[in-house]
Amino acid sequence: MPAYAIGILTETCLNDDVRRYLECIDSTLQPYAGRFIIHGGPYQWMEGKLAGDVIVIEFESLELASQWYDSPAYQAIKPLRTANSVGTVFLVQGVPMGHRASDIVS
């Protein structure tokens, strides 16, 4: 099943360190078949308000997502982001094709 690395960044200082992080992250994703599917807005607000940017990176599995996050290549650039942004980052497994909302109560 697919898995996702999701970041919700509420503050980002767009400086040289963050620019370097952005220039380097794609090469850290490649060995794990990760790809950006959402990287900020524009947003069409339907309900509530989000104070920040949403980033979603898709992987083929939760195992690959975890391997990417823990990889030496990503860990080497992670401080460039964490020292210059505030937010939440997590990994989550997707659902199988054909999933229905009621499946979680069965």
N, C-alpha and C positions, 0 to 999 in steps of 0.2 A: 504494500500500500504506500502511496506517496506520504511524504512528511514535509513539514514546513518549519523553517526558521523564521520567526516573526519578531520584528522589532517595532516598538512604539516609542519614538524619540520625541520627548517633550521640549528639549532644548538642545541646540547644536550650535557650536561656535565654528563657523566655516572658515578655518584658518589653514595654514600650510600642512599641519599634521592631518587634518581631516581630508584635505585634498590628496595627500599621499595615501591615506587609507582607501579612499575611493579609487585611486589609480591602481592599487594592489589587490583589492578584494577579488576581482574576477579571476585572477590566476589561482587563488586559493580554492575557488569553487570548482574549477575544471576537473581535478582528479576525482571529485565526488559527484559529478554530474549535477551540480547545483546550478540553478538559473533563477534570476530575478523574475518574479511575475508581478510584483507591485513595488514601486520605489518612489514613495511620496504621492502627491496629488497630481492633477486637480481632483477635488472631492465634490460630490453632489450630496449635500447634507439632507438626510431624510428624517432622522430622529436624533436628538441629543447633539452633543458637540464634542469633538475630539481636539484636544490642545496638543498638536504635534503631528508628526509624520509617521505613516505606516510603511513598513518595509516587509515584504514577504519573499522568501527564497524557497523554491521548491526542490526537493530531493526525491529520489526513487524510493527511499525507505528512511525510517527513523534511525536505523543503524548508520547509514551514510551521512545523515545530517549531524549526528553526534560525532562521527569520525572527523567530519569537516571542522566542527566547532573546536574539537580537542586537538586538531592537527598543529604541528609546529609552525606551519606557514601562517595559519590564521592567528594562532596565539602570539606570533611575532608582531602582527599589525594591530591586534585588538586594543592595546593601550593607546594607540593613536585616536581611536574612537572614544574609549571610556574616559580618557582624560579631558575630552572636549565635548561631551554630550551627557545628557541625563535621559534615562528612559528604562524601558523594560525589554528584555530579550528572552525568548523561550523557544523550545522545540515542541512541536505537536504532531502527532500522527493524524493523517487524513482518514477518511472513511472509504470503504470499498464502493466500487461502481454499483449503482442501484440502491444505495443506502436511502432509507426513508426516515423521516424524523421520528416516527413512532417506534423505530427499531430499538431505541434506548430504553423503552419502557416494557419491552417484551421479556 
